[in-house]
Amino acid sequence: MKKQQLVALAVLAVLAAWMFIPRSPASTAEEPEEPVRLVSAITSGQLPSENPAVMSVRAERIEPEAYVELLNVRGRTQAYRHVQVRAELAGRIVNEPVPRGSRVAQGDLLCEIAIDDRAANLQEAQARLEQTEFEYNASLDLQRRALQSDVVVAQSKAAVESAKAAVARAEIALKNTRIVAPFDGVVETRTMELGDYLNTGDVCASVLDDSPMLLVGLVPEQEIDRIKVNASATGRLLNGRSVSGKVSYLASAADMASRSYRLEVEVDPGQGQIREGITSEILVEAAELIAHRIPSSALTLDDNGMIGVKLIDDRGLVSFRTIEIIGDDTNQLNPGIWVTGLNGVVNLVTVGQEIVFPGQTVTSNFDWDL
């Protein structure tokens, strides 16, 4: 028999002997089982257990509250009115126009045009009126004595009316030599100087009415039905100021380019001077919802990456509930976020949510805040 065959037979015999020789059961002394650790839910004011076999999570009883949803609209400040005051007749400027930035009241003089012959034209029209009235009265007297025809009397009456119209035109022309502010406001621009000549329709100055100031923006078509006129709104200006007011106007027709609707918020008076054209973030009160206010630290993710929170029911059973964040609370003393998706009063795990899993049972006392 060859040497290789003898070696193979020897290996086979050793293998067979190892397989058929009885052995004692494997010892598990080297792999001790970990002790089962209990999980206890405590409130924020309680101290965790000193027992190393007990893990603690913190939970809080959260009740639903009314929450007014805020719709964020990008916009800017705009004056209530901003008009260019134009000349209604031609003439030379004979006074120093009002300086830019001056605050004026309704009726204050902005520019004054030379009277020239307009006063003389008024006197002539008034004298003509006196003459025609005298002639008309004489015609009536003759008519009563049957010495004047009705045609002549009608002509005299027409002459009187024509003279009255001439007086009115002369008075208007004289009045229009004074170009005045149409309302209270600020002189934003002035285009004329002393000695300049104004043609009919030329701009004397522009007046800006900044009381009240407006916040204007465009609301997307899918959001417009959530806003109502007179809804409260807050404007956060780019310069750091915050102002408040109410919605005064919602457009009925959309802008053809953006398919958005114009929104105007009238700023409440007494909030100081606001300049026109400042970029603003407008927060408008929309629908009122029932929501829960929770600490942001309570948020977690499930195995599918869905954002939610972990709850403990009255039996101590842990569950995961997906939520939707609808707003935040800017209160620095007690910050939090507003969410929907939770029903009624819930026992929310606020700290330690990563060490409990849905379906797990924890020990707890749910009479914390009752």
C-alpha positions in Angstrom: 0.0 0.0 0.0 1.3 3.4 -0.9 2.4 5.9 1.7 -0.3 8.5 0.7 -3.1 5.9 1.2 -1.9 5.1 4.6 -1.9 8.8 5.6 -5.5 9.2 4.3 -6.7 6.2 6.2 -5.2 7.6 9.4 -6.8 11.0 9.0 -10.2 9.3 8.3 -9.9 7.2 11.5 -9.1 10.2 13.7 -12.0 12.1 12.2 -14.4 9.2 12.8 -13.2 8.8 16.4 -13.7 12.6 17.1 -17.2 12.5 15.7 -18.4 9.4 17.8 -16.7 10.1 21.1 -19.3 11.6 23.5 -18.7 15.1 24.9 -20.1 17.1 27.8 -22.4 20.1 27.0 -20.7 23.4 26.2 -20.3 25.7 29.2 -21.9 29.1 29.2 -20.0 30.4 32.1 -17.9 32.5 29.8 -21.0 34.3 28.3 -23.2 35.4 31.2 -26.6 36.8 30.2 -27.0 40.5 30.8 -29.5 41.3 33.5 -32.8 42.7 32.4 -33.0 46.5 33.0 -36.3 48.1 33.8 -37.3 51.5 32.4 -39.1 54.0 34.5 -40.8 57.2 33.3 -40.4 60.2 35.7 -41.4 63.9 35.5 -39.0 66.8 35.1 -39.0 67.5 38.8 -38.2 63.9 39.9 -34.7 62.5 40.5 -33.8 59.3 38.5 -33.5 56.0 40.4 -30.2 55.2 42.0 -30.7 51.5 41.1 -28.3 50.7 38.2 -30.8 48.1 37.0 -33.4 50.9 36.4 -33.1 53.3 33.4 -35.1 56.5 33.6 -36.8 58.6 30.8 -38.5 61.9 31.4 -42.1 62.4 30.3 -44.6 65.3 30.4 -48.3 65.5 30.2 -49.3 67.7 27.2 -52.8 69.1 26.7 -54.1 70.4 23.3 -54.5 74.1 22.9 -55.9 76.6 20.4 -53.2 77.8 18.0 -53.6 80.5 15.4 -51.6 79.5 12.3 -49.5 82.2 10.8 -49.0 82.6 7.1 -45.7 84.0 6.1 -45.8 86.5 3.2 -42.8 88.3 1.8 -43.4 92.0 1.2 -42.4 95.6 1.7 -43.6 98.8 3.2 -45.5 101.3 1.1 -47.1 104.7 1.7 -50.9 104.9 1.9 -50.8 107.5 -0.8 -48.0 109.0 -2.9 -49.0 111.6 -5.5 -47.4 114.0 -7.8 -49.0 117.4 -7.5 -49.2 119.1 -10.9 -49.9 122.6 -12.2 -53.4 123.2 -13.6 -52.2 126.3 -15.5 -49.0 127.8 -16.8 -46.9 130.4 -15.1 -43.7 131.5 -13.4 -42.8 130.3 -9.9 -42.8 133.4 -7.6 -42.0 131.8 -4.2 -39.5 129.4 -2.8 -41.1 125.9 -3.1 -41.4 123.7 0.1 -38.1 121.9 0.8 -37.9 118.1 0.4 -38.6 116.2 3.6 -40.8 118.9 5.0 -44.0 117.7 6.7 -47.1 119.6 5.4 -50.8 119.6 6.2 -53.7 119.6 3.8 -53.9 123.0 2.1 -50.4 124.1 2.8 -48.7 126.0 -0.1 -46.3 124.0 -2.2 -45.7 126.3 -5.2 -47.1 129.7 -6.2 -47.5 130.8 -9.7 -47.4 134.5 -10.7 -50.9 136.0 -10.8 -50.1 138.2 -13.9 -53.4 139.4 -15.5 -55.6 136.8 -13.7 -56.8 139.3 -11.1 -57.7 141.8 -13.8 -59.6 139.1 -15.7 -61.7 138.5 -12.6 -62.5 142.1 -12.1 -63.5 142.4 -15.7 -65.8 139.3 -15.4 -67.4 140.7 -12.3 -68.1 144.0 -14.0 -69.6 142.3 -17.0 -71.8 140.3 -14.6 -73.1 143.5 -12.9 -73.9 144.9 -16.3 -75.8 141.8 -17.6 -77.8 141.6 -14.3 -78.8 145.2 -14.6 -79.9 144.7 -18.2 -81.8 141.5 -17.3 -83.7 143.3 -14.5 -84.6 146.1 -16.8 -85.9 143.6 -19.4 -88.1 142.0 -16.7 -89.6 145.3 -15.8 -90.4 146.2 -19.4 -91.9 142.7 -19.9 -94.3 143.2 -16.9 -95.5 146.4 -18.7 -95.8 144.5 -21.9 -93.1 146.6 -23.5 -90.5 143.8 -24.0 -90.7 140.6 -25.9 -89.9 137.2 -24.3 -87.1 136.7 -26.7 -85.2 139.7 -25.5 -85.7 138.7 -21.9 -84.3 135.2 -22.6 -81.3 136.7 -24.3 -80.7 138.9 -21.2 -80.9 135.9 -18.9 -78.4 134.0 -21.0 -76.0 136.9 -20.9 -76.3 136.8 -17.1 -75.5 133.1 -16.9 -72.6 133.5 -19.3 -71.1 136.3 -17.2 -71.5 134.2 -14.0 -69.5 131.4 -15.8 -66.8 133.8 -16.7 -66.5 135.0 -13.1 -66.2 131.4 -11.9 -63.5 130.6 -14.5 -61.6 133.7 -13.4 -61.8 132.8 -9.8 -60.6 129.2 -10.5 -57.7 130.5 -12.5 -56.7 132.8 -9.6 -57.1 130.1 -7.1 -54.9 127.7 -9.1 -52.0 130.0 -8.9 -51.5 128.5 -5.5 -50.6 124.8 -5.7 -51.4 123.3 -2.3 -50.9 119.9 -0.6 -53.9 117.6 -1.2 -53.5 115.8 2.2 -51.2 115.7 5.2 -47.9 114.1 4.5 -44.2 114.6 3.6 -42.8 116.4 0.6 -40.7 113.6 -1.1 -39.5 115.5 -4.2 -39.7 119.0 -5.6 -39.0 119.6 -9.2 -39.3 123.4 -9.5 -37.2 126.3 -8.1 -37.9 130.0 -7.7 -38.2 131.6 -11.2 -38.9 128.3 -13.1 -41.7 128.3 -15.5 -44.5 125.7 -15.1 -46.5 124.5 -18.0 -49.9 123.0 -17.5 -49.4 119.5 -16.2 -45.9 120.0 -14.9 -45.0 118.5 -11.5 -44.5 120.9 -8.7 -43.8 118.4 -6.0 -44.7 114.9 -4.8 -46.3 114.3 -1.4 -46.2 111.0 0.5 -48.9 110.1 2.9 -47.2 107.9 5.6 -50.1 107.8 8.0 -51.1 105.0 7.9 -48.2 103.1 6.4 -49.0 99.8 4.5 -47.3 96.4 4.4 -47.9 95.0 0.9 -47.1 91.5 -0.4 -48.3 88.8 -2.8 -50.1 85.7 -1.5 -50.0 82.4 -3.5 -53.3 81.3 -5.0 -53.3 78.1 -2.9 -53.1 80.2 0.3 -55.4 83.2 -0.4 -58.6 81.6 1.0 -56.9 81.1 4.4 -56.7 84.9 5.0 -59.6 87.2 5.8 -59.9 91.0 5.8 -59.4 92.5 9.3 -57.1 89.6 10.3 -54.3 90.6 12.6 -50.8 90.7 11.1 -47.2 91.4 12.2 -44.5 92.8 10.1 -40.8 92.1 10.7 -38.9 94.8 8.9 -35.4 94.2 7.5 -34.0 96.9 9.7 -35.0 94.9 12.8 -38.2 96.7 13.8 -41.6 94.9 14.3 -44.9 96.6 13.6 -48.5 95.3 13.9 -51.7 96.0 12.0 -54.7 94.4 10.3 -55.4 93.2 6.8 -57.2 96.0 5.0 -57.3 94.7 1.4 -57.2 91.4 -0.5 -57.2 91.5 -4.2 -60.0 89.7 -6.1 -57.9 89.3 -9.3 -54.5 87.6 -9.4 -51.4 89.1 -10.9 -51.1 87.6 -14.4 -47.4 87.0 -14.2 -47.1 85.5 -10.7 -50.6 84.1 -10.2 -50.5 85.7 -6.7 -53.0 88.0 -5.0 -52.1 91.4 -3.5 -52.3 91.8 0.2 -52.3 95.1 2.1 -51.9 95.4 5.9 -52.6 98.8 7.4 -50.1 99.5 10.2 -51.6 100.6 13.5 -50.9 104.3 14.4 -48.4 105.3 17.1 -45.6 103.0 16.0 -43.2 105.7 14.9 -42.1 106.8 11.4 -41.7 104.0 8.9 -39.9 104.6 5.6 -41.4 103.4 2.3 -39.8 100.4 0.5 -38.3 98.5 3.4 -38.4 94.7 2.9 -40.7 93.0 5.4 -41.7 89.6 6.5 -45.5 89.7 7.0 -47.0 87.1 9.4 -50.7 87.0 8.9 -53.1 85.1 11.2 -54.9 82.4 9.3 -56.9 79.4 10.5 -57.3 78.5 14.2 -56.2 74.9 14.9 -56.2 72.6 17.9 -52.5 71.7 18.4 -50.0 70.6 21.0 -47.1 72.7 22.2 -44.1 70.5 22.8 -40.3 71.0 23.4 -38.3 70.5 20.3 -36.0 68.1 22.1 -38.8 65.5 22.1 -38.6 65.0 18.4 -37.3 61.7 17.0 -37.3 59.6 13.9 -38.7 56.2 13.2 -37.1 53.4 11.1 -38.5 55.0 7.9 -37.1 58.4 8.7 -40.5 59.9 9.6 -40.4 62.7 12.2 -42.5 62.1 15.3 -42.6 61.7 19.1 -42.9 58.8 21.5 -45.8 58.5 23.8 -46.7 56.5 26.9 -50.3 55.4 27.3 -52.1 54.8 30.6 -50.9 51.2 30.6 -47.3 52.2 30.3 -47.0 51.1 26.7 -44.7 53.1 24.5 -45.9 54.1 21.0 -44.5 56.2 18.1 -46.7 58.9 16.6 -45.9 60.9 13.4 -46.5 64.7 13.7 -46.5 67.8 11.5 -44.7 70.9 12.7 -47.0 74.0 12.1 -45.2 76.7 14.0 -42.8 77.7 16.7 -43.1 79.7 19.9 -40.7 82.6 20.2 -41.2 82.8 24.0 -37.6 82.7 25.3 -38.7 81.7 28.8 -40.5 78.6 27.6 -39.6 77.9 24.0 -41.3 75.1 22.1 -42.9 74.1 18.8 -46.5 73.6 17.8 -47.5 70.3 16.2 -50.5 68.5 14.9 -51.1 64.7 14.7 -51.7 64.1 18.4 -55.1 63.4 19.9 -56.2 64.8 23.3 -54.1 64.7 26.4 -50.8 62.8 25.8 -47.9 61.6 27.9 -44.9 62.7 25.9 -41.4 61.3 26.3 -39.2 64.4 26.4 -35.8 63.0 27.4 -34.5 59.5 26.7 -36.8 58.7 23.8 -34.0 56.9 22.1 -33.7 54.2 24.8 -37.4 53.1 24.5 -39.1 51.5 21.5 -42.7 51.1 20.4 -44.4 48.2 22.2 -42.1 48.4 25.2 -43.7 48.7 28.6 -42.4 51.2 31.2 -43.3 51.9 34.8 -44.9 55.3 35.4 -47.4 57.3 37.4 -49.8 59.3 35.2 -51.2 61.4 38.1 -48.3 63.8 37.8 -50.2 67.0 37.0 -53.7 66.1 38.1 
